[in-house]
Amino acid sequence: MKTKVIGIVILNYILNSFFEEFAYRGFIQSYVNQNSEKIRKPISQGNLFASILMIFPHLGFLTIMDTVFAITSLILVIIFSLILGYLKDNGMSIWKLIIIHTLINFIHLIINIKHYI
């Protein structure tokens, strides 16, 4: 049973990485950047907006983790989101971003595995 749960969590992390990157980087960030001023800044408006929105689906951390660990995780979500957004703004493929996002999710899973078994 535990193996099945871990398998479902892993599949969920892969699918989440795929859909989050397409939604936040591929659509939201690209759309906002396309419709904003073309001022070259380290953090684009689309990246900032997508990174702020990225917090909302991760608020569930507060229900499954210790409060300090959950808040730390939310801060890391913002940091990693800004980094991935920066990479997208500088020409990185959405597929590479999905792979990086998946690896980040797996690191988070390894750190937080006790909540799944």
Buried (B, 14 or more C-beta within 10 A) or exposed (E): EEEEEBEEBBEEBBEBBBEBBBBBBBEBBBEBBEEEEEEEEEEBBBBBBBBEBBBEBBEEBBEEBEEEBBEEBBEBBBEBBBBBBBBBBEEBEBEEBBEBBBEBBBEBBEEBEEEEE
